[in-house]
Amino acid sequence: MTTYRNGFFSKMGKKIIRFLNYNAKKALNIYIGVLSLLAIANVAYIGFLANITRITFRNFLDKNPLNTVMLIISILDVIFAYILWMERSTLLNNQKKFQGMIVYLSVLQLLVGNLVCFVLGMITLFTGNEISQTGNHYFEKNEIIPLTIGAILYIFCTMLLLIVEL
């Protein structure tokens, strides 16, 4: 039986990281950039669609509930990108916190259908092995409540997406 370190996904992850010449700091900065830029591009696209239809932005969002939900998701993405940016020195000094935050955000991005950030998050997760492990916990007690609220908001947006699409 193969262990996790010798598994297929582990070997593929190491090959991708070696090919891209990634380290943890570079991968985290790219993840933050992609998370925020995709959100800003989504808002620009919604504004462009509203401009083409020649109606106000608010009326456009009232008529298209899918775009309203996507706007909420984009705002949440920018908030979490800002949090990652502010906490990057802490994340780069603690392997457990780094891996916990990347897995948390990658799962949330998968819930709302952002596959680009999910794949990039998994690549970033593989770079976390080079960070020194200074703590025993993934998250501190004071970080659980904001992360739980963020997860609830993403799950709520996922439910809204499912309701709007059906």
C-alpha positions as CSV (number, residue, x, y, z in Angstrom):
1,M,0.0,0.0,0.0
2,T,1.3,3.4,-0.9
3,T,1.7,6.2,1.6
4,Y,0.5,9.8,1.2
5,R,4.0,11.0,0.3
6,N,4.3,8.5,-2.5
7,G,0.8,8.9,-3.8
8,F,-0.2,9.9,-7.3
9,F,-1.4,13.4,-6.4
10,S,1.7,14.0,-4.3
11,K,4.0,13.1,-7.2
12,M,2.0,15.3,-9.6
13,G,1.9,18.2,-7.2
14,K,5.7,18.0,-6.8
15,K,6.2,17.9,-10.6
16,I,4.0,21.0,-11.1
17,I,5.7,22.9,-8.3
18,R,9.1,22.0,-9.7
19,F,8.1,23.0,-13.2
20,L,6.6,26.4,-12.0
21,N,9.6,27.0,-9.7
22,Y,7.2,27.8,-6.8
23,N,8.0,28.4,-3.2
24,A,5.4,29.1,-0.4
25,K,5.8,32.9,-0.5
26,K,5.5,33.1,-4.3
27,A,2.5,30.7,-4.4
28,L,0.7,32.6,-1.6
29,N,1.2,36.0,-3.4
30,I,-0.1,34.5,-6.6
31,Y,-3.1,33.0,-4.9
32,I,-3.9,36.4,-3.3
33,G,-3.5,38.1,-6.6
34,V,-5.7,35.7,-8.6
35,L,-8.4,35.7,-5.9
36,S,-8.7,39.4,-5.9
37,L,-8.2,40.0,-9.7
38,L,-10.9,37.4,-10.6
39,A,-13.3,39.1,-8.2
40,I,-12.5,42.6,-9.7
41,A,-12.9,41.2,-13.2
42,N,-16.2,39.7,-12.3
43,V,-17.5,43.0,-11.0
44,A,-16.2,44.8,-14.1
45,Y,-18.0,42.2,-16.3
46,I,-21.3,42.7,-14.4
47,G,-20.9,46.5,-14.9
48,F,-20.1,46.0,-18.6
49,L,-23.3,44.0,-19.0
50,A,-25.3,46.6,-17.2
51,N,-23.8,49.3,-19.4
52,I,-24.7,47.3,-22.6
53,T,-28.3,46.9,-21.6
54,R,-28.5,50.6,-20.9
55,I,-30.1,50.3,-17.5
56,T,-28.9,51.3,-14.1
57,F,-26.6,49.0,-12.2
58,R,-29.2,48.5,-9.5
59,N,-32.0,47.7,-12.0
60,F,-29.7,45.3,-13.7
61,L,-29.0,43.4,-10.5
62,D,-32.7,43.4,-9.7
63,K,-33.5,41.7,-13.0
64,N,-30.6,39.2,-12.8
65,P,-30.4,37.5,-9.4
66,L,-27.5,35.3,-10.6
67,N,-25.3,38.4,-11.1
68,T,-26.3,39.7,-7.7
69,V,-25.1,36.5,-6.1
70,M,-21.9,36.6,-8.1
71,L,-21.4,40.2,-6.9
72,I,-21.7,39.1,-3.3
73,I,-19.2,36.3,-3.9
74,S,-16.8,38.8,-5.5
75,I,-17.0,41.0,-2.5
76,L,-16.3,38.1,-0.2
77,D,-13.4,37.0,-2.4
78,V,-11.8,40.5,-2.1
79,I,-12.3,40.5,1.7
80,F,-10.6,37.1,2.1
81,A,-7.8,38.2,-0.3
82,Y,-7.3,41.2,1.9
83,I,-7.2,39.1,5.0
84,L,-4.7,36.8,3.4
85,W,-2.6,39.7,2.4
86,M,-2.6,41.2,6.0
87,E,-1.8,37.8,7.5
88,R,0.8,36.5,5.0
89,S,3.8,36.9,7.4
90,T,2.0,34.9,10.0
91,L,1.0,32.3,7.5
92,L,4.5,32.0,6.1
93,N,5.9,31.3,9.6
94,N,3.4,28.6,10.6
95,Q,2.9,25.5,8.4
96,K,-0.3,24.4,10.1
97,K,-2.0,27.8,9.8
98,F,-0.9,28.1,6.2
99,Q,-2.2,24.7,5.2
100,G,-5.4,25.2,7.2
101,M,-6.2,28.6,5.6
102,I,-5.4,27.4,2.1
103,V,-7.6,24.3,2.4
104,Y,-10.4,26.4,4.0
105,L,-10.4,28.9,1.2
106,S,-10.0,26.3,-1.6
107,V,-13.0,24.4,-0.3
108,L,-15.1,27.6,-0.2
109,Q,-14.0,28.4,-3.7
110,L,-15.0,25.0,-4.9
111,L,-18.4,25.5,-3.3
112,V,-19.1,28.6,-5.4
113,G,-17.6,27.1,-8.5
114,N,-14.4,29.0,-8.8
115,L,-12.3,26.2,-10.1
116,V,-9.3,28.4,-11.0
117,C,-8.8,29.4,-7.4
118,F,-9.4,25.8,-6.2
119,V,-6.7,24.4,-8.4
120,L,-4.3,27.2,-7.6
121,G,-5.1,26.6,-3.9
122,M,-4.2,23.0,-4.2
123,I,-0.9,23.9,-5.9
124,T,-0.3,26.4,-3.1
125,L,-1.0,23.7,-0.5
126,F,1.8,21.5,-1.8
127,T,4.3,24.4,-1.3
128,G,3.4,24.5,2.4
129,N,5.7,21.6,3.2
130,E,8.7,23.9,3.1
131,I,7.4,26.2,5.9
132,S,8.6,25.5,9.4
133,Q,6.0,24.1,11.8
134,T,5.9,26.4,14.8
135,G,2.4,25.8,16.1
136,N,0.2,22.8,16.9
137,H,-3.1,24.3,15.8
138,Y,-4.5,25.2,12.5
139,F,-6.5,28.1,13.8
140,E,-6.4,30.1,17.1
141,K,-9.6,30.4,19.2
142,N,-10.1,34.1,18.1
143,E,-10.0,33.1,14.4
144,I,-12.7,30.5,14.5
145,I,-15.7,32.9,14.6
146,P,-14.8,35.1,11.6
147,L,-13.9,32.0,9.6
148,T,-17.2,30.3,10.5
149,I,-19.1,33.5,9.5
150,G,-17.2,33.5,6.2
151,A,-18.0,29.8,5.6
152,I,-21.7,30.5,6.4
153,L,-21.8,33.4,3.9
154,Y,-20.2,31.2,1.2
155,I,-22.6,28.4,1.9
156,F,-25.5,30.8,1.7
157,C,-24.3,32.1,-1.6
158,T,-24.0,28.5,-2.9
159,M,-27.6,27.8,-1.8
160,L,-28.7,31.0,-3.6
161,L,-26.8,29.9,-6.7
162,L,-28.6,26.6,-6.7
163,I,-32.0,28.2,-6.2
164,V,-31.4,30.7,-8.9
165,E,-30.2,28.1,-11.4
166,L,-33.1,25.7,-10.8
